[in-house]
Every structure is written in C-alpha cells, then in structure tokens.
C-alpha cells in the first residue's frame, strides 16, 4: 500500500503498538529499535502500510500480522 495515512483512532494506535511490541518479542529486540526500523526513512511502514491496512490486518491472527509486516520490512530494504 502506498497510501500514507495518519492514526485516527485509539484502536489504530493500539494496533500499531501491538505490532511493534510483538515483533520485538518475537525477535528478542527492544521495542524502541523495532519502532525506529519501521518508522525509518521513506519506508515509514506505520503510516504507509500498517495504518492503511488496519481494517484488514487487525482481523488476522497474530502470526499472519507479524509475518506480513516483516515481509514488508524486507521489501523496503
């Protein structure tokens, strides 16, 4: 998704936090470092991928969500 979107609701904010925290837990990383990675440079996956995809992504199971975001991170590198 190339559409850039801001966080508009508490549900979207909680979902972004859920994604960051669970990616960090999955890889034994600091959540601040995960945030920096997905917010870094032009990738800004929070506003260009996670928030625009919220309606679909939040209905999926945790492993699907994390796998999907990790794949998006790989594609941005």
C-alpha positions in Angstrom: 0.0 0.0 0.0 1.5 3.3 -1.0 -1.3 5.5 0.6 0.0 7.4 3.6 -2.4 7.6 6.5 -2.3 9.1 9.9 -3.5 7.3 13.0 -7.1 8.4 13.6 -8.4 6.2 16.4 -7.3 4.7 19.6 -7.9 1.3 18.0 -5.4 2.1 15.3 -2.9 3.3 17.8 -3.3 0.2 19.9 -2.8 -1.9 16.9 0.4 -0.2 15.9 1.7 -0.7 19.4 0.6 -4.3 19.4 2.6 -4.8 16.1 5.7 -3.2 17.4 5.7 -4.9 20.7 5.0 -8.4 19.2 7.7 -8.1 16.6 10.1 -7.1 19.3 9.1 -10.1 21.5 9.3 -12.5 18.5 12.9 -11.4 17.8 14.1 -10.6 21.4 14.6 -6.9 20.4 13.9 -3.7 22.1 10.5 -2.2 21.0 12.2 1.2 20.5 14.5 -0.3 17.9 11.6 -2.0 16.1 9.8 1.3 16.1 12.8 3.0 14.6 13.2 0.3 11.9 9.6 0.5 10.7 9.4 4.3 11.0 12.8 4.8 9.4 13.4 6.9 6.3 11.0 6.7 3.3 9.7 3.3 4.3 7.5 4.6 7.2 5.6 1.4 7.4 3.4 2.7 10.2 1.8 5.3 8.0 2.2 3.7 4.6 1.4 0.1 5.5 0.1 -0.7 9.0 -2.4 2.1 9.4 -3.8 1.9 5.8 -4.0 -1.9 6.2 -5.6 -1.8 9.7 -9.1 -2.8 8.6 -7.8 -6.0 7.0 -4.8 -6.7 9.2 -6.5 -6.4 12.6 -8.9 -9.3 11.6 -6.0 -11.7 11.1 -4.2 -13.9 13.6 -1.0 -12.6 15.3 1.4 -14.7 13.3 -0.1 -13.6 10.0 0.1 -10.0 11.0 3.7 -10.2 12.2 4.8 -12.3 9.1 3.1 -9.8 6.8 4.8 -6.8 8.4 8.2 -8.5 8.5 7.8 -9.2 4.8 7.1 -5.6 4.2 10.2 -4.6 6.1 12.3 -6.9 4.0 10.9 -5.5 0.8 11.8 -2.0 1.9 15.5 -2.8 2.4 
